[in-house]
Amino acid sequence: MNFLLLILEEHGDRDARSDAEGQALYAEMLAFGAELDARGQLLASESLRPDRHGGRVRRRESKTRFIDGPFAESREMIGGFFLIDCADRDEALEWAARCPAARFATVEVRECAPCHQR
């Protein structure tokens, strides 16, 4: 079963870190990904730029709206993700608890499934 570990960071947390602190955390995240990869469980992973560099698209009733970041309605931003293969939700939660980001962010665990499933 595939699970997505979403790294939800508070806005401004990255700006509050020194370059050395940020690079050390990134190295920990790379090591975590390497461990998953060595076990054959890592399907994909990426770190994302802060949402001030992003945009949103919303289309309703044939009207398209473009919104530049940052997005004031959210307290957190998606800072990155790990797409992993696990036997079940419990195993995915165990990996999320081991993720270095759990010390400074929220790691949300979501099972991948067709969008029609509830």
N, C-alpha and C positions, 0 to 999 in steps of 0.2 A: 504494500500500500504506500502511496506517495503522500508526503506531508510537507507543508510549507512552514518553515520557521521564519516568521516576520519579525524583524528587529524594529521596535517602535521606540524612537528616541524623543526626548523632550526637546522642543525648539530651543536653540541657543546652547545646548550642552556641548556641541562640538566647538563652538566659538569660545567657550570658557576653558577649554583644554589648551595646554601648550602643544607645540608641534611634537615635542618628544613624547608627551603623554599620548597624543593621538596615534603616533607611529607605534608605540608600545602596545596599545590596545589593538591596532590593526594587525600587528604581528601575532597576537594571541588568537585573533579571529582566523587568520590564515592557518595557524597550527591546528585549530579546531576543525577547519575544513579539510586539512590534510589527513587528520585522524579518520574522519568520516569517509574520505576517499579511499584510504588504505583498507578500510573494512568493506568497500564496495557499496556503500550506502549513499554517497554524495552524487546527486544527479546534476545539480547546478548550484552556483552561489554567486552573489554579486553584492558589492557595496554600492550604495547610491549617493549621489551628490545631495546636499540639502534641498528641500523643496522650494526654496527661493529661486532655484534654477529650473524648476519644473513648470508644468502647465496642465490644465484640465480642459477637457472637452465635454460638453453636455448638449445633447440634442433632444428637444421636446417639441412635439407638434411641428415638425419640419423646420424649427429654428435651432441653429447651432450657436452655442455660446462658448467662447474661449476665455479661460481665466488663468492669469499668470500667478505663480507662487510668490511669496509664501501664502498659505491658505489659513486665514484668520480663524475660520470656524473649527480648526483642529488644534488640540494641545500638543499632539505628537506628530511626528513625521516618520515615514518608513525609511529607515536608514540602510536597509539591506535585507538579504534573505538567504536561506539555505533551503534547497529543495532536496528532500531526503527520502529514501526508501526504508520503511520500517515494517515490522511484522504487524504492529497495531498501534493504537493511540497511546497506550501506556509507554511503549518504547520511545515514541516521538516525544512525549513529555519528559522522559528521562534525558534524552539528548538536549532538549531545550533547557533543562535545569543545569546541564553541564556547559552550555554555551557561555563563553566569557561575557557576552553582552547582557546576560541576566543580572550582572552586578551593577550595570549603569543604565539599563533600559528594560523594557518589557519585551519578552519573547513570546509572541502569540503563535500558537500551534493550530494549523488548519489542515484538515484532510482534503486532498484533491478529489473532486468528483464532478460529474456532469452538472451543468447549471440548473437542470430541471429537478435535481434531487433536493430533498428538504432535510 
